[in-house]
């Protein structure tokens, strides 16, 4: 279990974060953070000292303006698997912007007291608390998914990692090597497995996610089409309009007008 104190300051632009582990955050001072699963759904959440949040691993969330200091406790996948008694399948937690749980709160408070004291009890104490936290989270917030067998394609966890990378880098020029490296495969093997899994080439997959992100942004009448194109990773407005029409059957401007009507 990793324990650290983090500070989120006001951000100029909203950004997406995808944690690699389950995180419990306990506020160390009053503050607020703008957060949402989609950029278009972000809202401001106010926190008081001692209030907690639960961030599920591999679940991307958008963060905007923030002014919080919090204790972050990272729960490893190994601890989560042990808490499930080896039942198999994938483990995911339901995230919570405000986690109210007396058992979890008491364990987190114990970790914070240990931190303030300089961690005198050593790693064994932290490992014991991590095990107890994992059990509490699995019992209260786990969504168990049975193991699935994929012949010749990407596993669900690998496909999720690729999707998370696309969302996190939606504004950037992704390469096939970037996608393949995210799941530790060669580009040739990745391309073959990806198409078997999704029925699309990696390029088609990225374009569709860019267009879906653009549709969210176009719901705002204030966003210029050019700004939407750039924010979604298209180098020119003309390329954006052409791809958008191919996928949606309408230009970005026509799509926005349909929404307004």
N, C-alpha and C positions, 0 to 999 in steps of 0.2 A: 504494500500500500504506500502510495506517495502522498505526502502532505505538504501543502505550500500555501502561502498567503498571496493572493492576486489582487490587483487594482485595475478596474476598468474606468478609464477616463472618457470624457465626451469625445465621440468620433465624428469626424467631418462627414463621412459617408457611411451608410449602412454596409455591413459586410457579413458574410456567412462563415460560421465555424462548425466544424465536424469533429467532435472529440473521438479519440481512439479508445477511451475507456469510459465506464460509467463514472459520473462525477456527482458528489454531493457538495453543494456550496452552502456555507453558513455565513450570514452577514456579520461583519465585525463593527459596522457603523451604519447609521441610516443612509439610505440612498435610493436611487431609482435606475432602471434600465429599460430601454426600448427593445422589445423582443418579439419574434413571431416566426412561425414555421415557413411563412411566405413573406416576401418583402412587402407585398400589398396588405398583409394582415398584421403588421407590427403594431404593438400597443405598449404604453408605458406602464411598468409595474413598480410600485413603491414597496420598499423593504425597510423593516425596522431591525434593530440589533437582535441577533439570534434566529431570525427567520431563515428558512432553508429553501433551496431549489434542487431539483433532481434533473440532471442532463443524461439522457440515454446515449450510449456510444453509437457511432455511425449515423446519428440522427442530426442532420444539419439544421441549424437555427440562424435566423438573421438577427444581428445586433446593431443597434444604432446608438443614439445618445445614451451615455451611461455615466454614473458617478457612484461607484460602489467599491467597497473593500471587503473581501470575503476569504474565508478559509476554504480551500478546495481539497477534497479528499477523493483520490482516484481509486476506484475498486477494480482490481484486475479481472480479466476473463477467467483465469484459473480459480480465483476465489468464488466467482459466480457459478462455475461448473461444479465445484465441490459442494456448494450450497444446494445444488439440484440433485445431489446423490447419484450422479452419473446416469441420469435418466435419458440422456441423449437429446438431440434436437438443438435448435438454436435458441438462445436466451436473449430476449429483448425486454427492456423495462419501459413502462409508460412514464414518459417525462412529466414533470410537474413544475410550473413556474413558482408555485408555493407549496412546499411539502410540509404537511402537518402530521407528525407521527412521533408520539412520545418516546417509543423505543429507539428510533433512529436519532432523535434529538439528544437523548441521554448519552448514546455512544459517541456522537459527534462532539458533545460537550467534553467528554472524557479525553478525546483526542486533542481538543483545543487546550485543555488544562495541561496535558502532557507537553504540547508544543511550547506553551508559555514557560514551563519549568525547564525547558531545554532538553526534552526527550530523555529523562533519566532512566526510564525503564527499558530502553533499547528496542530493537526490532521485533523481538518476540511479543512484546506488549502490542505493538501496532499490528502484527500479524493476527493476533487473537481478536483484536477489535475489528479488523477487516473481515474475518470469518463471520463474526456476529452481525456485522452490517450486511454482508452478502446474504445471509439467511433471512434477515428482516426484509431486505429488498425483494428477494425471490418470493417470499411468502406473501408480500403485500402488493407488489407492483410488476411481477413478471408476466410476460406473454410468451408462453412456450409454443414453439413451432416444431412439429415432428421432422426428423431428418428426411431429406429427399435425395433421390439418386438421379443424377444427370449423366447420361451417356454421351460423351463427346462434347459436352458444352461446359460453360462456366457454372460453378457452384453458386448458390444464392448469395453467399457472403462476398464472393469475388465480383459478382454483378453489382452488388450494392456498393462496393468500393469504387467501381468504375463510375457509377451514377453519382456518387458523392463528389468524386473528382470533377466531373462535368459541371455540377452545380457550383462547386467552390471556385472553379476557374471559368465561369460562364462568360466573363468579359475578355478572356485571354485567348491566344491562338494555340489551342491544344494540338499536339502531334500524336500520331499513332504510337510512338515510343513512350510518350507520357502515359497513355492509357495502359499499354502493355506492362510498363514498369510498376504501375499501381497494384497489379496482381502478380507481379514477378514471373511474367511469361515473355517469351520471344515475340516479336511483332508478328511473325508468320503464324505461329501457333495461336496467339491471341486472336488474330483476325478470323481464323477458321472456327475457333471455339465460340467466339462472340456471335458470329452469324448463325451457328447452330442453335444458340440459346435464344436469340432475339428475333431472328429472321431479317435482320438489318445489318448493313455494314456499320462499322464504328462511325464513319462520316455521317451517314443518314441518322444514326442515333443522336449524335451531337447536335445536328441541325434541328431535329425535332424538339430537343430540350431547349435550344436557344429560342425557337419560335414560341414554345409554351411560356417561357419566361417573358418574352416580348408581349404576349397577349395579356399577361398580368399587368405589365407596365402601361399598355395602351388603354387600360381601363381608367387611367388618370388623364383627364383632359389637358392637364398642365404639361405633360411630357411631350416634347417634340419628337417627331418620327425619327429624325436624325440622331437625337440623343438616345432613343430606345435602341436604334440599330447599333450604336457604339457600345452601349451598356450590355448588349447581348452578344458581342463578339463579332459583329459583321464589320468588315473594313469599309464598305461603302453603303450608302442608302439604297442604291440601285440593286445591289446584290441582296440586301435584306428584303426589299420589296418583291424581288423575283422569287426567292425561296419561300417567303411568307405566302404568296399567291399559290405556289405549287402545293403547299401543304394545307392551306386554309380555304382556297378557292376565292379569295378576295385580297385586295391590297391592304396594307396596314391602315391606311386612311379610311378605306371602305369598311373595314372591320370596326374601327372606332365609331364611325357614323352609325353603323348598325346597333352598336351598344347604346349610343345616345338616344336612338329612336326607341 
